Amino acid sequence: MKKTLLENVISFLLGIFWALLILSALILFKTFYPLGILPALVAIILSSAFWFILIILLEMANIQIEKLKEIKRQTEILETIKKRLYE
């Protein structure tokens, strides 16, 4: 199945956001570790929550695009059935 430009952009952004999530977690842990393990973990959790929200939003957009494609495909099938019934 051919992907649209929007789907390619969403996939690209998903990859970038996952990489940024991991990178920010590592950087924040190294930065906050001298202050203690608890501040480092809190910083990681807050940062990861932000990236997870963005990832979830993109996944929801992706699901809606797939749903729209499926509805269009089903509409075409129903129209051909209707056309054949009334011929």
N, C-alpha and C positions, 0 to 999 in steps of 0.2 A: 504494500500500500504506500502510495506516494505521500510524503509529508509536506505540509504547507510551510511557508516562510515563518509564520507565527509559531508553529510547532517546533521548528528548528531553533528559533530564538529561545523558546521556553526551555528546550532541552539543554541548550548552551548555558543559559542562566542557572539552571538547576545544577549543572556541573560546577559552575563557578561558585555558587552559594555553598555547596557541600565542601569544596576546597577551602573557602573562606571560613567556614565553621571550624574545620579541623585546624587551620592555621591560626585563627584567633584564639582557639582554646589552648594551643601550645604556647603561643606568645604570652597570653594572659597568665597562664600557670607559671611560666618562667619569671614573669614580671612580679607577680604577687606572692610567690613562694617565700621570698625573704621575710615577708610580713607574717607568714604563718600558713599552715595548710588550709585552715577554714576560710580566710579571705580569698585564697587562690581558688578554692572550690566554688565559693559564691560568685566570683568573677566569671568563672567558666560557665556556671549554670545560667547566669544572666545573659552572657554573650551567646551561648548556645540557644537559649530561648528566642532571642531575636532572630537568629538565622533559621531556626526551625519554623517560626511563623512565616517568614518569607518563602521557605521551601514549601510549606503547606499551601500557601496561596497560589504558588505556581502549579503545584500538583492539582489543585482544584480547577484552575484554568484549563489544564491539560485534560482533565476528566470531562469538563463541559464541552470542550472541542470534540472529544471522542463521542460524547452523547449526541451532539449536533450532527456529526457524520452518520451515526447509526440511525437517527431519526430521518435524515434525508434519504438514506438507503431504503428504509422501510417504507417511506412515502412513495418512492419510485416503484417498489414492488407492489404496493397496494393499488397504485394508479394503473399498472399493467394488468393486474387482476380485474380491476373495474372495467377497463377497456375491453378485455376479452369476454367478460360477462355480458356486456351490452352490445356485442357485435352481432 
